[in-house]
């Protein structure tokens, strides 16, 4: 089909192809990208850089800047709360109790859905070891000894952790002397 015939052809449903070439600047850009990729790959391999090496260096730097604490917080060997009587721990325990525990035990710990924690009546033991276990592991509804049963106590092992639980227990021991060390 000649150019004149092509101009007369008016069917817009067909694709019209001319003798167009890729622009020079696009060809140069494409070739430059290929050359850059080859040079960069060779340079990267020759430099010895790897993700694993960079990761190890970052971990080493983090360990130097922030050494890990090896102290594990928990009950002493004889089952006593190490934070008993510690004024700072008692204050932090009161804050945690007000934030997490007061919804069920009221802010003054006199009980709402959960039992009263300031009277002399303990439902699941009155020693640090027993109360620590109850708070960390929770109490399922079928094991709740509260009359009438008002529901289970959720475990707080994951939500609070041992340190905050021990601080709350220090606050409880300060508020209720019937919570015995052992």
C-alpha positions as MATLAB code, in Angstrom:
seq = 'XXXXXXXXXXXXXXXXXXXXXXXXXXXXXXXXXXXXXXXXXXXXXXXXXXXXXXXXXXXXXXXXXXXXXXXXXXXXXXXXXXXXXXXXXXXXXXXXXXXXXXXXXXXXXXXXXXXXXXXXXXXXXXXXXXXXXXXXXXXXXXXXXXXXXXXXXXXXXXXXXXXXXXXXXXXXXXXXXXXXXX';
ca = [
       0.000    0.000    0.000;
       1.471    3.337   -1.010;
       1.453    6.439    1.199;
      -1.300    8.013   -0.892;
      -3.434    4.889   -0.615;
      -2.751    4.799    3.061;
      -3.926    8.390    3.562;
      -7.137    7.595    1.700;
      -7.739    4.509    3.827;
     -10.131    5.569    6.587;
     -10.897    2.447    8.550;
     -10.170    3.367   12.164;
     -10.698   -0.160   13.434;
      -7.395   -1.408   12.067;
      -3.975   -0.664   13.471;
      -1.813    1.525   11.252;
       1.910    0.902   11.337;
       4.400    3.312    9.886;
       8.119    2.917    9.446;
       8.889    4.533   12.848;
      12.133    3.846   14.656;
      12.914    3.957   18.373;
      14.183    7.437   19.282;
      17.973    7.751   19.594;
      17.809    9.060   23.170;
      15.787    5.993   24.217;
      18.309    3.610   22.651;
      21.171    5.407   24.440;
      19.284    5.267   27.760;
      18.564    1.554   27.295;
      22.178    0.750   26.435;
      23.412    2.878   29.354;
      21.180    0.973   31.745;
      22.603   -2.346   30.571;
      26.198   -1.084   30.883;
      25.469    0.323   34.365;
      23.953   -3.000   35.483;
      26.997   -4.976   34.311;
      29.506   -2.558   35.888;
      27.536   -2.414   39.162;
      27.293   -6.224   39.367;
      31.049   -6.604   38.850;
      31.812   -3.848   41.391;
      29.413   -5.356   43.977;
      30.938   -8.818   43.604;
      34.490   -7.449   43.777;
      33.761   -5.356   46.898;
      32.817   -8.452   48.925;
      29.627   -6.880   50.295;
      26.853   -9.274   51.320;
      23.648   -8.849   53.273;
      24.765  -11.457   55.777;
      28.014   -9.602   56.467;
      26.162   -6.298   56.887;
      23.664   -7.960   59.242;
      26.441   -9.464   61.400;
      28.131   -6.055   61.635;
      24.882   -4.386   62.688;
      24.187   -7.037   65.326;
      27.725   -6.701   66.687;
      27.377   -2.897   66.863;
      24.027   -3.215   68.649;
      25.487   -5.633   71.200;
      28.360   -3.250   71.905;
      26.066   -0.225   72.245;
      23.362   -1.986   74.263;
      24.614   -5.030   76.164;
      21.808   -7.385   77.079;
      20.771   -7.635   80.680;
      21.273  -11.106   82.063;
      19.102  -10.514   85.125;
      15.883  -12.491   84.996;
      13.117  -11.140   87.174;
      11.112  -13.697   89.082;
      10.405  -15.057   92.521;
      13.395  -15.897   94.690;
      14.323  -19.559   95.160;
      12.134  -19.815   98.243;
       9.148  -18.281   96.386;
       9.287  -14.722   97.760;
       8.625  -11.565   95.752;
      11.953   -9.678   95.481;
      10.088   -6.341   95.167;
       8.343   -6.589   98.570;
       8.837   -3.317  100.420;
      10.538   -1.586   97.453;
       8.820    1.826   97.317;
       9.594    2.363   93.609;
       8.238   -1.079   92.682;
       5.143   -0.471   94.819;
       4.451    2.821   93.002;
       4.885    1.159   89.588;
       2.706   -1.740   90.724;
      -0.046    0.675   91.730;
       0.100    2.314   88.279;
      -0.077   -1.062   86.530;
      -2.935   -2.181   88.784;
      -4.878    1.008   88.013;
      -4.321    0.529   84.279;
      -4.865   -3.219   83.867;
      -6.409   -4.783   86.963;
      -8.827   -2.103   88.191;
     -11.343   -2.962   85.472;
     -12.156   -6.204   87.308;
     -10.885   -5.569   90.859;
     -11.754   -1.803   91.162;
      -9.110    0.875   91.697;
      -9.049    0.292   95.464;
      -8.860   -3.525   94.951;
     -12.149   -4.150   96.797;
     -13.448   -6.283   93.933;
     -16.004   -5.914   91.194;
     -16.078   -8.825   88.751;
     -12.853  -10.106   90.281;
     -12.622  -10.872   94.009;
     -11.734   -8.438   96.783;
      -7.942   -8.308   97.182;
      -7.732   -6.267  100.391;
      -9.702   -8.497  102.748;
      -8.206  -11.493  104.566;
      -9.938  -14.019  102.308;
      -7.779  -15.409   99.483;
      -9.468  -17.797   97.058;
      -6.430  -19.364   95.393;
      -3.748  -19.143   98.095;
      -2.216  -16.286  100.034;
       1.511  -16.669   99.378;
       3.646  -14.870   96.826;
       4.216  -18.097   94.909;
       0.505  -18.943   94.667;
      -0.611  -15.424   93.743;
       2.201  -15.117   91.178;
       0.962  -18.337   89.536;
      -2.670  -17.133   89.555;
      -1.810  -13.798   87.925;
       0.576  -15.271   85.356;
      -1.541  -18.299   84.370;
      -5.034  -16.967   85.110;
      -8.005  -18.877   86.496;
     -10.400  -20.675   84.133;
     -14.131  -20.187   84.765;
     -14.599  -23.768   85.986;
     -11.856  -23.301   88.645;
     -13.045  -19.901   89.898;
     -13.903  -20.260   93.594;
     -15.791  -16.999   93.878;
     -19.385  -17.336   95.117;
     -21.397  -16.615   93.066;
     -19.029  -17.286   90.153;
     -18.413  -14.085   88.231;
     -16.128  -15.329   85.480;
     -12.553  -16.341   84.739;
      -9.361  -14.383   85.284;
      -7.278  -14.045   82.114;
      -3.584  -14.954   82.226;
      -1.234  -11.973   82.288;
       2.008  -13.753   81.422;
       2.108  -12.210   77.942;
       0.341   -8.918   78.631;
       2.311   -7.878   81.724;
       5.331  -10.119   82.118;
       6.957  -11.240   85.362;
       8.418   -7.883   86.407;
       5.129   -5.971   86.253;
       3.267   -8.828   87.942;
       5.791   -8.783   90.798;
       5.408   -4.997   91.084;
       1.615   -5.356   91.310;
       2.098   -8.056   93.946;
       4.410   -5.717   95.915;
       1.645   -3.099   95.862;
      -0.914   -5.712   96.979;
       1.357   -6.894   99.814;
       1.791   -3.278  100.914;
      -1.991   -2.758  100.837;
      -2.948   -6.144  102.324;
      -0.598   -7.654  104.934;
      -2.456  -11.000  104.770;
      -0.529  -11.732  101.539;
       2.349  -13.720  103.019;
       5.843  -13.987  101.547;
       5.830  -17.798  101.821;
];
